Structures are given as C-alpha cells and as structure tokens.
Amino acid sequence: MFEAVEVGRKVSKEDFKAREPELHVQLLKAQRSLRKQGTPLIIVVAGVELAGKADVVRRLNRWFDARGVENVAFWDPTDEETGRPYYWRFWRRMPTRGSISIMFGSWYSRPIVEHAHDTINDGDFDRVMDRNRRLERMLRQDGALIVKFWFHLERKEQRRRLKKVRKEGANIHLDQQAQFAERYTDLAATAERAIRQTDTGECPWFLVECGDKRYRDLTVGETLLQTIDHFLEKGNGNGQSQAFHELTPIDIAGADTTILDRVELDQALDRERYKEALEQHQSRIRRHAWEMYERRRNVVVVFEGWDAAGKGGAIRRIVAAVDPRLYHLISVSAPTDEELAHHYLWRFWRHIPPAGGMTIYDRSWYGRVLVERVEGFASAAEWQRAYQEINDFEEQLVEHGTVLLKFFMHISPEEQLRRFEEREKTPWKKHKLTDEDWRNRDKWDAYVQAVNEMVSRTSTHFAPWHIIAGNDKYHARVDVVRTFDETVTAALKADKD
C-alpha cells in the first residue's frame, strides 16, 4: 500500500514559493465558505513518527485564520477519560459548525499502537475500525467534512531522522519515537489494515509522502483545498455521501512522479541466461503445482499491464510448466449481458479454482479501477468504492488459503509503440492490434495515475503487487516465473512448518 508514497517526490524551493501565496489565499477563502455554510471540518493527522506532522499543523495554522481552528492532541487518556466510554474524549472535542478541528491521531492512534504491540487481537481491532467507520459516516451524514491524512516515511529515512534527533537531544518524546521506530514493520502492517478498512468514498484516506517537507506541506494544503472545494460544490453540507474521487495527493503536488517511475526498465537478460533461468524455475513450478494439488491449496494469478507489455508471453511460460488439468485460463474482455446483470465481482468469483486448482486471469477485477475508470464505463462512486471491495475480496481468498499473485507488466510508451508497429508488419501478430489499442495510447497519462492509485490502495501485505519491468521480454518472463516459483515455494514451506 505504501509503495506509491515511497517514490522520492520533491518540490523545489522556487516552486514552493511560487505556489504557496495563492494556496494561502484560497484556503482562507475556503475556510470562510465553510464558516458561512456552517460546515465543521475535521482534519485527522496520523502517520509514522518523525514524519513532520507537527510541522504540517503549524503550517496549516499559518494558512488558515486561527480564529475558529482548534488543534487537539490526544495523549494518554486521563482519569477523567478512562472513566468514560472510549469515544467520549473525541466527542467532547468535535468542532462546532463552521469551525475546524485538527486532531493528532484521533480515534485511530490507540488501536493501531495496541494492535502493533499485540495487546489487542485482529478481531477486536477490526471491530474498532468498523466502529470508526460508522462514526465517520454518522458525522458525514450530519454535514461534517472529514479529511484524513496518513503521513508516511520510508524506514531508512525514519532511522536517519531518529539518529539526528538523538544527536541534537532536544526532543522530549525521543524514547517513544525510538520505540515506535523499532516496531516500524508491525506498525506499518497495522496502519495498512486500518486504512484499508476505513478508506471510504465519503471519508477517504490521503497518503502523504514526507521525505521532502515542501512536497509534504504543499500536498496537504492542495489536497485540503481540492477536497473542500469538491465538498462545497457537490456535498452542499446536506449529509450527502459524495465520493471524493480524483483527490488523492498523488494526483496533485508532484503528479509527474509515480510508482512506475521507480521501475528500472533497462533491465535485460541475454538468451543463454534466460533459457537457463527459465528451465530452472519451470522445473520447480512443475513439481510444486502437483504438490499444491495434493495439499489442496489453490492458486490465483492476476495479470494486468499495458497493451503489448508481454502478459501473454509471461502466462505461456507459467502454464508451460503446469499440467493442463490443473489450471484454468480466463481471458477477461467486455462483460456479457449475464455478467452485467450481476455485481462486477460475480464473474470473477465464479472462476475461483477448487482446492488444488489454479486460475490465471488475463486482466481481472482491476478493470473497474483502470479501464472502466479512465474510459468512463464506471461512475466515480463505483470505481472509488471498488478499492475496498477488491481488498475485501482478496482478503477472503487469502484467508481461505489461496496463494494470490498479482503482476503488472510495465513498459515504456516508446517500447509499446515499437511493438505496435512490429505487430502491424507481422501477419500472425496483426490480429492482436486493434483501434482501441491506439486510442488507449492517447490516455497514457490518465492510466499511469490510475495504476499509481491502484497500487497505493490495493497492494496489501496479504496481496502485494509485483510490477514487472517489461521492456526486455526475456527479463520480464523470468521475473514472472521466478516470483511465481518463490511464492508457491514459500507457501508450501509454511505449510510444512
């Protein structure tokens, strides 16, 4: 989930100075509109330690009119608070209509910390998240605007900052920050679980990359402004459940940098190394496919990617090593009338393999947040809520014991053009190229943003995305079969342990 906010986005000092004054003016204007309309604004500030949350809030207090803004920090509960139900401490600090409350942590901090430290189990944690979701829905239906930010730092950068703070010796929370830094992996996994369960169309989470403070602050300010403007235009403060689509930080400040920009497309293999690696992995896949069958463990493989990115070639290298009786290949195209008469996930549920079987989807349920989003086949509300629906679907598969692999085949637009032109000239490949393929090239940037958001919202610890560098077909095919081999091998080893 956090891969999309670990790409090194930055904003130059000159760019920040050029954009900040107008942003300041527009935020003040938006604040006055909220006050006039009587809309309370709740800003949830959460995230990893040392990401600069306090600095962001200081900036917001300069950008907003301080009158009507309250900063609330939820430290350890007081005796007064522990003597009452958990949510009492939050209700008493809710903003009045027309005012703003900036909440450090809010109703998320304690359950995330407790789950990461194993003091509450998954079931109790999920119940708290469900209650959080219902609380936010109730506030939203009453006309409140809730904007939730998760401030993220890569582990390496957090450690660098912790070392600097230790050297300066000026932070009274150093021990707590060091303790949280030591449990970075556990906290990140719990945060992902919380975000996934409470990221709704009406109260979405916005993930903010915090490696560069100017990018961080500008992203928060511009996200707030766009969300408020969208609310004022569509929500009207009447409790309507408007989906704040196309408002994630990755779509505004630093939009020219996405997770796909981190893929090293120049990776390549020569033919000899390719054949050797392919044979090695296929040999193990052949053996493990039957072992998975005997252990009644099923496998689901999803392939997404650009047109001509090599999905078909990669799929053929997997199935070449698997007995045809063990797998089912589903090539997904436009839905039939029967499929349109059902929820969009129905046509994928019906092909889930039996125990010991394997289903490979050549394109998948991710069409809802890719082609259907970009081409306008799904409404904003439909594709916005699909992220949570997809995560729930995949979690059910994994909880059942399914080994789930998700590949996105990535190539450069230049390489795609070369392959298109090659297909036009090759009689046995010409049928693969359609007018739609050419039209999709014109929307490359829109698809890049859709892919970026797809990865950020659906690359989970139980079902991560594997982005494959596909400019060199040999490298791409080996990377796919290697990942498949290693994943299945790990699953079998876990069963034995």
C-alpha positions as CSV (number, residue, x, y, z in Angstrom):
1,M,0.0,0.0,0.0
2,F,2.7,2.5,0.9
3,E,4.8,1.8,-2.3
4,A,3.1,4.7,-4.0
5,V,4.4,7.2,-1.3
6,E,8.0,6.0,-1.4
7,V,9.0,7.3,-4.8
8,G,11.0,10.4,-3.7
9,R,8.7,13.2,-4.8
10,K,10.1,16.7,-4.2
11,V,9.1,20.3,-4.7
12,S,11.8,22.9,-5.3
13,K,12.1,26.0,-3.1
14,E,11.3,28.2,-6.1
15,D,8.2,26.2,-7.0
16,F,7.0,26.2,-3.4
17,K,7.4,30.0,-3.1
18,A,5.5,30.4,-6.4
19,R,2.6,28.3,-5.3
20,E,2.2,29.0,-1.6
21,P,0.8,32.5,-1.7
22,E,-2.2,31.6,-3.9
23,L,-2.8,28.4,-1.9
24,H,-2.8,30.5,1.3
25,V,-5.4,32.9,-0.2
26,Q,-7.6,30.1,-1.5
27,L,-7.6,28.2,1.8
28,L,-8.7,31.3,3.7
29,K,-11.5,31.7,1.1
30,A,-12.5,28.1,1.6
31,Q,-12.5,28.5,5.3
32,R,-14.8,31.4,5.1
33,S,-17.1,29.4,2.8
34,L,-17.2,26.5,5.3
35,R,-18.0,29.0,8.1
36,K,-20.7,30.7,6.1
37,Q,-22.3,27.3,5.3
38,G,-21.9,26.1,8.9
39,T,-19.8,23.1,7.9
40,P,-17.5,21.6,10.6
41,L,-14.1,20.4,9.2
42,I,-12.3,17.6,11.0
43,I,-8.7,17.1,9.9
44,V,-7.2,13.8,11.1
45,V,-3.4,13.8,11.4
46,A,-1.9,10.4,11.7
47,G,1.2,8.6,10.5
48,V,4.7,7.3,11.3
49,E,6.9,9.0,13.9
50,L,9.2,11.8,12.7
51,A,7.3,12.4,9.5
52,G,6.8,16.0,10.4
53,K,3.1,16.0,11.5
54,A,3.6,18.9,13.9
55,D,5.4,21.0,11.3
56,V,2.5,20.4,8.9
57,V,-0.1,21.5,11.5
58,R,2.0,24.6,12.3
59,R,1.9,25.4,8.5
60,L,-1.9,24.9,8.4
61,N,-2.3,27.3,11.4
62,R,-0.5,29.9,9.4
63,W,-2.5,29.3,6.2
64,F,-5.9,29.3,8.0
65,D,-7.4,32.1,10.1
66,A,-6.5,30.9,13.6
67,R,-10.0,32.0,14.8
68,G,-12.2,29.0,14.5
69,V,-9.3,26.5,14.4
70,E,-8.5,24.2,17.3
71,N,-5.5,21.9,17.5
72,V,-6.3,18.8,19.5
73,A,-3.6,16.3,20.6
74,F,-4.8,13.0,22.1
75,W,-2.2,11.9,24.6
76,D,-2.6,9.1,27.0
77,P,-6.1,9.1,28.4
78,T,-6.7,11.0,31.6
79,D,-8.5,9.6,34.6
80,E,-11.5,11.6,33.5
81,E,-11.4,10.0,30.1
82,T,-10.7,6.4,31.2
83,G,-13.8,6.7,33.5
84,R,-16.0,7.1,30.4
85,P,-16.6,5.2,27.1
86,Y,-13.7,5.4,24.7
87,Y,-15.2,7.8,22.2
88,W,-16.2,10.4,24.9
89,R,-12.8,12.1,24.6
90,F,-13.3,12.6,20.9
91,W,-16.9,13.7,21.0
92,R,-16.1,16.5,23.5
93,R,-13.5,18.0,21.1
94,M,-15.6,17.9,17.9
95,P,-15.7,21.2,16.1
96,T,-18.8,23.4,16.2
97,R,-20.5,24.1,12.9
98,G,-18.3,26.3,10.7
99,S,-15.1,25.7,12.7
100,I,-12.1,23.5,12.2
101,S,-10.6,20.8,14.4
102,I,-7.1,19.4,13.7
103,M,-6.8,16.1,15.5
104,F,-3.5,14.5,16.1
105,G,-4.2,10.8,16.0
106,S,-7.9,10.9,16.9
107,W,-9.7,7.6,17.2
108,Y,-7.0,5.7,15.3
109,S,-3.9,6.1,17.4
110,R,-4.6,3.8,20.4
111,P,-6.0,0.8,18.5
112,I,-3.1,1.0,15.9
113,V,-0.5,1.1,18.6
114,E,-2.2,-1.7,20.7
115,H,-2.6,-4.0,17.7
116,A,1.0,-3.4,16.6
117,H,2.1,-4.4,20.2
118,D,-0.2,-7.4,20.2
119,T,-2.3,-6.1,23.1
120,I,-5.5,-6.5,21.1
121,N,-6.2,-9.2,18.6
122,D,-7.3,-9.0,15.0
123,G,-11.0,-9.4,15.8
124,D,-11.0,-6.6,18.4
125,F,-9.1,-4.3,16.2
126,D,-11.4,-4.9,13.2
127,R,-14.4,-4.2,15.5
128,V,-12.9,-0.8,16.5
129,M,-12.2,0.0,12.8
130,D,-15.8,-0.8,12.0
131,R,-16.9,1.5,14.7
132,N,-14.6,4.2,13.5
133,R,-16.1,3.8,10.0
134,R,-19.6,4.1,11.4
135,L,-18.7,7.2,13.5
136,E,-17.3,8.9,10.4
137,R,-20.3,8.1,8.4
138,M,-22.6,9.5,11.1
139,L,-20.6,12.7,11.3
140,R,-20.5,13.0,7.5
141,Q,-24.3,12.4,7.2
142,D,-24.8,15.2,9.7
143,G,-22.9,17.6,7.3
144,A,-19.3,17.4,8.6
145,L,-16.3,17.2,6.3
146,I,-13.7,14.8,7.4
147,V,-10.2,14.7,5.8
148,K,-7.8,12.0,6.9
149,F,-4.1,12.2,6.3
150,W,-1.5,9.4,6.8
151,F,2.0,10.8,6.8
152,H,4.5,8.2,5.6
153,L,8.2,7.9,5.8
154,E,10.4,5.1,4.5
155,R,12.1,3.1,7.3
156,K,15.5,4.2,6.2
157,E,14.6,7.9,6.3
158,Q,12.9,7.5,9.7
159,R,16.1,6.0,11.1
160,R,18.2,8.8,9.7
161,R,15.9,11.4,11.3
162,L,15.9,9.5,14.6
163,K,19.7,9.5,14.6
164,K,19.7,13.2,14.0
165,V,17.2,13.8,16.8
166,R,19.3,11.8,19.2
167,K,22.3,13.8,18.3
168,E,20.5,17.1,18.9
169,G,18.9,15.8,22.1
170,A,16.1,18.3,22.0
171,N,13.1,16.0,21.7
172,I,11.2,15.0,24.9
173,H,9.4,12.2,23.0
174,L,12.6,10.6,21.9
175,D,12.2,7.3,23.8
176,Q,8.7,6.9,22.4
177,Q,9.8,7.7,18.9
178,A,12.6,5.2,19.2
179,Q,10.3,2.5,20.4
180,F,7.9,3.1,17.5
181,A,10.8,3.1,15.1
182,E,11.8,-0.4,16.3
183,R,8.4,-1.7,15.5
184,Y,8.2,0.0,12.1
185,T,7.1,-3.1,10.3
186,D,4.4,-4.1,12.7
187,L,3.0,-0.5,12.9
188,A,3.1,-0.2,9.0
189,A,1.2,-3.5,8.7
190,T,-1.4,-2.4,11.3
191,A,-1.8,1.0,9.7
192,E,-2.4,-0.6,6.3
193,R,-5.1,-2.8,7.9
194,A,-6.7,0.3,9.4
195,I,-6.5,2.4,6.3
196,R,-7.9,-0.4,4.1
197,Q,-10.9,-0.9,6.4
198,T,-11.8,2.7,6.8
199,D,-10.9,4.2,3.4
200,T,-14.4,5.0,2.1
201,G,-15.6,7.2,-0.7
202,E,-17.2,9.7,1.7
203,C,-14.2,9.7,4.2
204,P,-11.1,8.6,2.3
205,W,-7.6,8.5,3.5
206,F,-4.9,10.6,1.8
207,L,-1.4,9.1,1.9
208,V,1.3,11.7,2.0
209,E,5.0,11.1,1.2
210,C,7.1,13.0,3.8
211,G,10.7,12.7,2.6
212,D,10.6,16.3,1.3
213,K,9.0,18.8,3.6
214,R,8.0,21.2,0.9
215,Y,6.3,18.5,-1.1
216,R,4.6,17.3,2.1
217,D,3.2,20.7,3.1
218,L,2.1,21.6,-0.4
219,T,0.4,18.3,-0.9
220,V,-1.6,18.6,2.3
221,G,-2.6,22.2,1.5
222,E,-3.6,21.4,-2.0
223,T,-5.4,18.3,-1.0
224,L,-7.4,20.1,1.6
225,L,-8.3,22.9,-0.8
226,Q,-9.5,20.5,-3.5
227,T,-11.4,18.4,-1.0
228,I,-13.2,21.4,0.5
229,D,-14.0,22.8,-3.0
230,H,-15.4,19.5,-4.0
231,F,-17.5,19.3,-0.9
232,L,-18.8,22.8,-1.3
233,E,-19.7,22.1,-4.9
234,K,-21.1,18.6,-4.5
235,G,-21.9,18.0,-0.9
236,N,-23.8,21.2,0.0
237,G,-23.5,20.3,3.6
238,N,-26.7,18.2,3.4
239,G,-25.1,15.0,4.5
240,Q,-24.9,13.6,1.0
241,S,-22.4,10.8,0.7
242,Q,-20.2,12.3,-2.0
243,A,-17.1,10.3,-3.1
244,F,-14.0,12.5,-3.2
245,H,-12.7,10.9,-6.3
246,E,-9.5,12.0,-8.1
247,L,-8.4,13.9,-5.0
248,T,-5.6,11.7,-3.7
249,P,-2.2,13.5,-3.2
250,I,-0.6,11.6,-6.0
251,D,-2.9,13.4,-8.4
252,I,-1.8,16.9,-7.4
253,A,1.6,18.0,-6.0
254,G,4.4,16.0,-7.6
255,A,2.0,14.4,-10.1
256,D,4.8,13.9,-12.6
257,T,6.3,11.2,-10.3
258,T,4.5,7.9,-9.8
259,I,5.4,4.4,-8.6
260,L,6.0,3.4,-12.2
261,D,8.9,5.9,-12.4
262,R,10.8,3.7,-10.0
263,V,10.8,0.7,-12.3
264,E,14.1,0.1,-14.0
265,L,13.1,-0.6,-17.5
266,D,16.6,-1.1,-18.8
267,Q,17.0,-4.5,-17.0
268,A,17.7,-7.2,-19.5
269,L,18.8,-10.8,-19.9
270,D,20.8,-12.5,-22.7
271,R,19.2,-15.5,-24.4
272,E,21.6,-18.0,-22.7
273,R,20.9,-16.8,-19.2
274,Y,17.2,-16.6,-20.0
275,K,16.9,-20.2,-21.1
276,E,18.9,-21.4,-18.1
277,A,16.8,-19.4,-15.5
278,L,13.5,-20.3,-17.2
279,E,14.2,-24.0,-17.2
280,Q,15.3,-23.9,-13.6
281,H,12.1,-22.2,-12.4
282,Q,9.7,-24.1,-14.6
283,S,11.2,-27.4,-13.3
284,R,10.3,-26.4,-9.7
285,I,6.9,-25.0,-10.8
286,R,6.0,-28.3,-12.5
287,R,6.8,-30.2,-9.3
288,H,5.2,-27.7,-6.9
289,A,2.0,-27.5,-8.9
290,W,1.3,-31.2,-8.2
291,E,2.3,-30.7,-4.6
292,M,-0.2,-27.8,-4.3
293,Y,-2.8,-30.1,-5.8
294,E,-2.1,-32.8,-3.2
295,R,-2.2,-30.3,-0.4
296,R,-5.5,-28.9,-1.8
297,R,-4.0,-25.4,-1.9
298,N,-5.4,-23.3,-4.8
299,V,-3.6,-20.6,-6.7
300,V,-5.0,-17.4,-8.3
301,V,-2.8,-15.3,-10.6
302,V,-3.7,-11.9,-11.9
303,F,-2.1,-10.2,-14.9
304,E,-2.6,-6.5,-15.7
305,G,-0.5,-4.2,-17.7
306,W,-0.1,-2.1,-20.8
307,D,-1.2,-3.3,-24.2
308,A,1.7,-5.3,-25.8
309,A,3.5,-5.4,-22.4
310,G,4.0,-9.2,-22.6
311,K,1.2,-10.6,-20.5
312,G,0.5,-13.4,-22.9
313,G,4.2,-14.4,-23.2
314,A,4.6,-14.4,-19.4
315,I,1.4,-16.5,-19.0
316,R,2.6,-19.0,-21.5
317,R,5.8,-19.5,-19.6
318,I,3.9,-20.3,-16.4
319,V,1.3,-22.7,-18.0
320,A,4.1,-24.5,-20.0
321,A,5.2,-25.9,-16.6
322,V,1.8,-26.8,-15.3
323,D,-0.3,-29.9,-16.2
324,P,-3.3,-28.6,-18.2
325,R,-5.6,-30.5,-15.9
326,L,-4.6,-28.2,-13.0
327,Y,-5.2,-24.7,-14.4
328,H,-7.9,-22.6,-16.0
329,L,-7.0,-19.5,-18.0
330,I,-9.6,-16.7,-18.0
331,S,-9.2,-14.1,-20.7
332,V,-11.3,-11.1,-19.5
333,S,-13.0,-8.9,-22.1
334,A,-16.1,-6.7,-22.0
335,P,-18.8,-8.2,-19.7
336,T,-21.6,-10.1,-21.2
337,D,-25.3,-9.3,-20.6
338,E,-25.4,-12.0,-18.0
339,E,-22.4,-10.6,-16.2
340,L,-23.7,-7.1,-16.4
341,A,-26.8,-8.3,-14.6
342,H,-24.7,-9.1,-11.5
343,H,-22.2,-7.2,-9.3
344,Y,-19.0,-6.8,-11.3
345,L,-17.1,-9.2,-9.0
346,W,-19.6,-12.0,-9.7
347,R,-17.9,-13.0,-13.0
348,F,-14.5,-13.4,-11.1
349,W,-15.9,-15.2,-8.1
350,R,-17.4,-17.9,-10.4
351,H,-14.0,-18.8,-11.7
352,I,-12.2,-19.2,-8.4
353,P,-10.4,-22.6,-8.6
354,P,-11.3,-25.6,-6.5
355,A,-8.9,-27.0,-3.9
356,G,-5.6,-27.8,-5.6
357,G,-6.5,-25.9,-8.7
358,M,-5.2,-22.8,-10.4
359,T,-6.9,-19.9,-12.2
360,I,-4.9,-17.4,-14.2
361,Y,-6.8,-14.1,-15.1
362,D,-5.5,-12.3,-18.2
363,R,-6.9,-9.0,-17.0
364,S,-9.1,-9.0,-14.0
365,W,-11.4,-7.3,-11.5
366,Y,-8.9,-4.4,-11.6
367,G,-10.6,-3.3,-14.8
368,R,-13.0,-1.4,-12.6
369,V,-10.3,0.9,-11.3
370,L,-8.3,1.0,-14.6
371,V,-10.1,0.9,-17.9
372,E,-13.6,1.5,-16.5
373,R,-12.3,4.4,-14.5
374,V,-10.3,6.0,-17.4
375,E,-12.8,5.3,-20.1
376,G,-15.8,6.4,-18.0
377,F,-17.6,3.0,-18.1
378,A,-17.9,3.2,-14.3
379,S,-19.1,6.2,-12.3
380,A,-16.8,7.9,-9.9
381,A,-18.7,6.5,-6.9
382,E,-18.4,2.9,-8.4
383,W,-14.7,2.8,-9.0
384,Q,-13.9,4.8,-5.9
385,R,-15.6,2.2,-3.6
386,A,-14.1,-0.6,-5.6
387,Y,-10.7,-0.4,-3.9
388,Q,-12.2,-1.6,-0.6
389,E,-14.4,-4.1,-2.3
390,I,-11.4,-5.6,-4.1
391,N,-9.3,-5.7,-0.9
392,D,-12.1,-7.5,0.9
393,F,-12.4,-10.0,-1.9
394,E,-8.7,-10.7,-2.0
395,E,-8.5,-11.0,1.8
396,Q,-11.2,-13.7,1.7
397,L,-9.2,-15.6,-0.9
398,V,-6.0,-15.5,1.2
399,E,-7.8,-16.3,4.4
400,H,-9.1,-19.4,2.8
401,G,-5.6,-20.4,1.9
402,T,-5.4,-19.3,-1.7
403,V,-2.0,-18.3,-3.0
404,L,-2.7,-15.0,-4.7
405,L,-0.2,-13.3,-7.1
406,K,-0.7,-10.0,-8.9
407,F,1.5,-8.9,-11.7
408,F,1.5,-5.5,-13.6
409,M,3.6,-5.6,-16.8
410,H,5.1,-2.3,-17.3
411,I,6.8,-1.0,-20.5
412,S,7.7,2.5,-21.7
413,P,5.5,4.3,-24.3
414,E,8.4,4.1,-26.7
415,E,8.7,0.4,-26.4
416,Q,4.9,0.0,-26.8
417,L,5.0,2.0,-30.0
418,R,7.8,-0.2,-31.3
419,R,5.8,-3.4,-30.6
420,F,2.6,-1.9,-32.1
421,E,4.5,-1.1,-35.3
422,E,6.1,-4.6,-35.3
423,R,2.6,-6.2,-34.9
424,E,1.3,-4.3,-37.9
425,K,4.1,-5.7,-40.1
426,T,3.8,-9.3,-38.8
427,P,0.9,-11.3,-40.3
428,W,0.5,-13.7,-37.4
429,K,0.6,-10.9,-34.9
430,K,-1.5,-8.3,-36.7
431,H,-4.8,-9.6,-35.2
432,K,-3.6,-8.6,-31.7
433,L,-3.6,-4.9,-32.6
434,T,-6.9,-3.0,-32.6
435,D,-8.0,0.6,-33.0
436,E,-8.7,0.6,-29.3
437,D,-5.0,-0.1,-28.6
438,W,-4.1,3.0,-30.5
439,R,-6.7,5.1,-28.7
440,N,-5.5,3.9,-25.3
441,R,-2.1,5.4,-26.0
442,D,-3.6,8.8,-26.1
443,K,-4.7,8.3,-22.5
444,W,-1.3,7.0,-21.2
445,D,-1.0,9.7,-18.5
446,A,-4.5,9.0,-17.2
447,Y,-3.7,5.3,-17.0
448,V,-0.4,6.0,-15.2
449,Q,-2.3,7.9,-12.5
450,A,-4.9,5.1,-12.3
451,V,-2.2,2.5,-11.9
452,N,-0.5,4.5,-9.2
453,E,-3.6,4.8,-7.2
454,M,-4.5,1.2,-7.7
455,V,-1.1,0.1,-6.3
456,S,-1.3,2.5,-3.4
457,R,-4.8,1.3,-2.4
458,T,-4.6,-2.4,-3.2
459,S,-1.0,-3.5,-2.7
460,T,-1.5,-5.1,0.7
461,H,0.6,-7.3,2.9
462,F,-1.5,-10.3,2.0
463,A,-1.8,-9.5,-1.7
464,P,1.1,-7.3,-2.9
465,W,1.5,-6.1,-6.4
466,H,4.6,-7.2,-8.4
467,I,5.5,-4.6,-11.0
468,I,7.5,-6.2,-13.8
469,A,9.9,-4.3,-15.9
470,G,8.9,-5.5,-19.4
471,N,10.9,-3.6,-22.0
472,D,13.1,-6.7,-22.3
473,K,10.9,-9.8,-22.8
474,Y,13.5,-12.2,-21.5
475,H,13.9,-10.4,-18.2
476,A,10.1,-9.9,-17.8
477,R,9.3,-13.6,-18.3
478,V,12.0,-14.8,-16.0
479,D,10.9,-12.2,-13.3
480,V,7.4,-13.5,-13.5
481,V,8.2,-17.2,-13.3
482,R,10.8,-16.6,-10.6
483,T,8.2,-14.7,-8.5
484,F,5.6,-17.4,-9.1
485,D,8.1,-20.1,-8.1
486,E,9.3,-18.3,-5.0
487,T,5.8,-17.5,-3.8
488,V,4.5,-21.0,-4.2
489,T,7.6,-22.5,-2.7
490,A,7.2,-20.2,0.4
491,A,3.6,-21.2,0.7
492,L,4.5,-24.9,0.7
493,K,7.3,-24.4,3.2
494,A,4.9,-22.5,5.5
495,D,2.5,-25.4,5.4
496,K,5.3,-27.8,6.4
497,D,6.5,-25.6,9.2
